[in-house]
Amino acid sequence: MKTVIIHGQNHKGSTYNIAHGLAMKLGGELTEFFLPKDFGQFCCGCTQCIVNDAEKCPHYSKLAPITKALDDADVIILASPVYVYHVTGAMKALLDHYGWRWMVHRPEEKMFRKQAVCICTAAGAGMRSTIKDMADSLFFWGVPKIYKIGTAVQATSWETVAESKRAKIEKSSDTIARRIIKNQNKVKPGIKTKGFFGIMRMIQKSGWNPRDVEYWKEKGWIGKERPWKG
């Protein structure tokens, strides 16, 4: 099993420890990226990735190792602490660069067979909206199975998190790890993903963006082919 973790910060606090701990339970090969150390560019809104090709993005070369790791992984873990009720600016900047991969444009078919986990912590509140920031991108990429761990650690460092709180986190992490291992190579899109893909398919039949239409036709998705088949 291959796992990739995208950490929304450089330091190794509570969010890091939960994400890394989960990856250790999954076993296999682990690749990690820390933002903004490994990618800190902001999307400049040039739309080249959408109207032309992702390689036209001015940050394509810097982004390429992360893109490859995401494509190669069986499990994607997005981990971000809560920053003012949302993901870190670095995590948001990274996700902005993958707008072209949303189902409305040119989704990568490998995503429709993966599992993913959204992890966030806060001293107090904001976990729901922060997880949604990450889960939205995963869903619109086509990832069919998304797990979530959001917890108020009531501390500003992992070392000061109460033992009782750690025990609850460990239990939740154990449960998700077992489910991921059990579902390995078995996940398929549910009704929501298939339904949204169907709507996008209808849009692409008379799409506004020639590059998107061309891509969908090349994949055979305008016809009977689907990214989760085979």
N, C-alpha and C positions, 0 to 999 in steps of 0.2 A: 504494500500500500504506500502510495506517495502522498504526502501532506505538504501543503504550503501555508505558511502563516504570514499575513501582512499585518505588521504591528503599526498602529497609527501614531506611535511615538518612538523616540530613541531610547528612553530609559526603561529599566526593567522593574516595573512596579507590580501592583496587584493584577492588572489586566494581562501583563506579560506572563506572570506566573501561572495564571489560570489557563491561558492559551497554550503555553509550553507544556504544562502538566497534562493537558488533554492530548496533545500530540504524542507525548511519551507513552500514554496508555494505548494509543492506536498502533504504535510500533511502525516499522518500515522506515522509509526514507523521508527525511524532513528538510525542507528548505525554508529559510526565514528571511524576511525583508523588514527593515526598520525605516520608518518615515519620520522626518524628511531626509535622513542620511542616504538612503538608497534611491530615493526619488523625491525631489522637492520642487519640481516645476509646476507652475500654474497654467491651466489651459488658457490660451490667449484668444479663443473664440474665432479662429480663422476658418473653421468648418471644413478644412481640407480633408480631414479623416472621414467626413460624411459624404461630401460631394465628389471626392476623388478617391483617395485611398489612405489607409492608416499610415503607410510609409511616408506620406506627405506631411505628417505632423512634425513640427520642428523639434519635438522631444522624442521622436520615435526610437532612436538609438538608445537613449537612456531608459526608455520604458520597456524595450524589447526583452531583457532578462526576466522581468516580472511577468510579462505576457506569456512567455514560454513556460515559466513555472506554473502559472495558472492553468495553461492548456494541458500540461503534462500531469498535473496532480489529480488524484482520485478524490481528495478532500481539500476544500479551501476553508481556511479559518481567517476571518476578518476580525481584528481585535482593536478596539479603541476605547480609551477612557472617556467619560463624559466631559465635554468642554461646553459650558453654557448650554446644556440640554441637547447637544448634538455631537457628532464625531469631531475629531481634531481637524484643524484646517488642512493638515498634511494628508489625512485619509480622504477628505472631501476632494482635494486637488487630484489625488490619484484616480478616484472614481469618476471624476469629470472627464478624464482622458479616455474613458471607455464608453462614452455615449454612443459611439458608432457601433458598438457591439450589442446594443439593446435590440430587442426583437423587432422594433419598428424600423430598424436599419439592417444590419448584417450580423446576426448572432452567430457565434461559433458553435457548431453542432456538438462538439465534445462536451459543452456545458450541460447539455440535456441528459447526461448520464452521471453527473457528479453529485456529491453531497457537500454541504457547507455548514459552517457554524459561525454565528455572530456572537461575539463576546464583548461585554463592556462592564465597567465598574464605575462607581461614583461614591464619593463620601456620603452623599445624601440621595438626590433624586436625578431623574433625567434618563434613566436606562431605556425606557420604552421608545422615546423619540430617537435616541442614539442608535439603538438596534435597527429601527426602521430605516435610518439613513443607509445602513449597510445592506439590510435585507432587500430593500427596493432594487438596488443594482443587481444583486444575486438573482432575484426573481426575473427581472427583465433581461438578464443574460440567458435565462432559460434553465437555471439550476433547479431541479425538481424537488430536492429535499434539503430544507434549511432548518437547522436547530438553533436554539437561542439560549444564551446564558447571560443574564443581566442581574447584577446584584449590588446593593448598597453595602459597601464594606465598612462604612463608618470609621474610616481611618485614612491617613494620607500616605501610608506606606504598607507594604505587604507584611513587614515584620510586626506591625502593631495591630493587624487584623485579629480579632478575638478568635480563640480556638473553636468556639461553638460556631462561629460564622464560617471558618475554614472547613469545618466538618460538613456543613450544609453544601458548600461549594463542591467539596470532594465527592459527595454523594450524587449531586447533579451531574458532575463531570463523568463519574463512573457510568451512570445511566446512559448518557449520550454516547460515550465510547462504545458501550456494548451494542447500542442500536446501529451505530455506524459500521462496526465490524460485521454485524449480522446482515446488514443491507448492502454490503460491498458487492458491486457488480449486479445488483438486483433492482436498483432504483429506476423508476420511469416517471415521466411527467403525469401529474394528476389532471383533474378536470379544469382547474383554474388555468394552469399553464397551457394546456391544449386549446382551451377556449380562447385565450389571449392570442396564441399563435395563429389560430384560425382567423381572428379579426385582422391581424397583421397580414396574413396571406391574402385576404380580400383587398386590403389596401394596396398591396404590391401588384395586384393584377392591373391596376391603373395608377401606379405610384407616381409621386411627384419628383422623386429623385432617381434618375436613370441608373446611377451606380448601384443603388439598392435593388432595383428591379432586375438588373442584369445578374446580380449575385443570387437572388432567389430563383431565377430561371436556371442558372448554372447548377444549383443544388437540386433542382427538380421539385422544389417545394410549392411552386405554383400548381404543379400537377399532383401526383399521388405520393411522392416521396416525403418523408418526415425525418427530422434530425435524430429522433430517438429510435428509429428502426435500424436493424442490422447489428 
